Amino acid sequence: MVDEAHERMLSTDVLFGLVKDIARFQSDLKLLISSATLDAEKFSDFFDFAPIFKIPGRRFPVDIFYTKTPEGGNRSS
């Protein structure tokens, strides 16, 4: 399983290439790629039109509170 696949890095790109090569010789290999913001069609095409599963998410209300005065911390004058 690869999570947050939209955060493209050299290491994950290499991983995807290696997994694709391995899958050619090991047909029972299963790979799960997940991301909230991924362009799923591009990954499906890269992995020979692998199936796409879309799981609807939920949104929750968020309240933001600010302090009236700045909090103490590591400050230099």
C-alpha positions as CSV (number, residue, x, y, z in Angstrom):
1,M,0.0,0.0,0.0
2,V,1.2,3.5,-0.9
3,D,-0.6,6.3,0.8
4,E,-0.5,10.0,-0.1
5,A,0.6,9.1,-3.7
6,H,0.0,12.6,-4.8
7,E,3.1,13.7,-2.9
8,R,5.5,12.9,-5.8
9,M,9.0,12.2,-4.8
10,L,11.9,10.5,-6.6
11,S,11.7,7.5,-4.2
12,T,7.9,6.9,-4.9
13,D,8.4,7.3,-8.6
14,V,11.2,4.7,-8.5
15,L,9.0,2.5,-6.4
16,F,6.1,2.6,-8.8
17,G,8.4,1.7,-11.7
18,L,9.9,-1.2,-9.8
19,V,6.4,-2.5,-8.8
20,K,5.2,-2.3,-12.4
21,D,8.2,-4.4,-13.5
22,I,7.6,-6.9,-10.7
23,A,3.9,-7.2,-11.6
24,R,4.8,-8.4,-15.1
25,F,6.3,-11.5,-13.6
26,Q,4.1,-12.0,-10.5
27,S,0.5,-11.6,-11.7
28,D,-0.9,-12.2,-8.2
29,L,0.7,-9.1,-6.8
30,K,-1.8,-6.6,-5.4
31,L,-1.1,-2.9,-5.0
32,L,-3.2,-0.3,-3.3
33,I,-2.5,3.3,-4.0
34,S,-4.4,5.9,-2.0
35,S,-4.7,9.7,-2.0
36,A,-7.3,12.3,-1.4
37,T,-6.2,14.5,-4.3
38,L,-4.7,12.0,-6.8
39,D,-5.4,12.0,-10.6
40,A,-6.5,8.3,-10.4
41,E,-6.8,7.9,-14.2
42,K,-3.1,8.6,-14.7
43,F,-2.1,6.0,-12.2
44,S,-4.7,3.5,-13.7
45,D,-3.2,4.0,-17.1
46,F,0.4,3.6,-15.8
47,F,-0.5,0.3,-14.2
48,D,-2.2,-1.1,-17.3
49,F,-5.7,0.2,-16.6
50,A,-5.9,-1.0,-13.0
51,P,-9.4,-0.6,-11.5
52,I,-10.2,2.6,-9.6
53,F,-12.2,2.5,-6.4
54,K,-13.6,5.8,-5.2
55,I,-14.6,6.1,-1.5
56,P,-16.6,9.2,-0.7
57,G,-15.2,11.3,2.1
58,R,-16.9,13.3,4.7
59,R,-16.4,16.9,5.7
60,F,-16.7,18.1,9.2
61,P,-17.2,21.7,10.3
62,V,-14.1,23.4,11.7
63,D,-14.1,26.3,14.2
64,I,-11.1,28.5,14.4
65,F,-10.2,30.4,17.6
66,Y,-7.6,33.0,18.0
67,T,-6.0,34.1,21.3
68,K,-6.4,37.8,22.1
69,T,-2.7,38.2,23.0
70,P,0.3,36.3,21.6
71,E,1.4,33.1,23.4
72,G,4.8,33.0,24.9
73,G,7.5,31.0,23.2
74,N,11.0,31.1,21.9
75,R,11.4,34.7,20.9
76,S,14.6,36.7,20.5
77,S,14.6,40.5,20.7
